Amino acid sequence: MKEIKLGSETVGLNHKPYFVADIAANHDGEFNRAKDLVWLAKEAGANCAKFQHFLAKNIVNDTEFRRLKSLETHQSNWKKSVSEIYEQYHFKREWTEQIFKECIKAKIEFSTSPYDFEAVDLVDQFLNFYKIGSGDISWTDLLLFMAGKSI
């Protein structure tokens, strides 16, 4: 395969770069900040605003994280538990359609990394492509589930 289509853009060696603004959770759990970041991504020249659809309870484990006492990470200085922070700052699923519509207004592609089957079902109607999280590249059940969708 020498080229692929991502939304309305063709990506390949003979095409301009496709710029994905990885917004992820940088909206800090605030809806209006998520909308603002869509527009900032567009202003920066991005073709796509990419978020993450995860639930803290499905991706972090405070008990196991606390066992990593000898491992210094950026989370080590947080005053709240890792689960509390992830819960506070995640992309709220009820925002999905509104942020998708904000992307349409900004004329920028909406995409996300869905981290569970329910998230895949939720976002499927809004996406032209999924972005697979690096930690999920070997989760074949999720990958096959995505591959069976309408995209």
Sequence and secondary structure as in RCSB ss.txt:
>XXXX:A:sequence
MKEIKLGSETVGLNHKPYFVADIAANHDGEFNRAKDLVWLAKEAGANCAKFQHFLAKNIVNDTEFRRLKSLETHQ
SNWKKSVSEIYEQYHFKREWTEQIFKECIKAKIEFSTSPYDFEAVDLVDQFLNFYKIGSGDISWTDLLLFMAGKS
I
>XXXX:A:secstr
  EEEETTEEEETTS    EEEEETTTTT HHHHHHHHHHHHHTT SEEEEEE  HHHH  HHHHHT TT   GG
GG SS HHHHHHHHS  GGGHHHHHHHHHHHT EEEEEE SHHHHHHHGGG S     GGGTT HHHHHHHHTS 
 
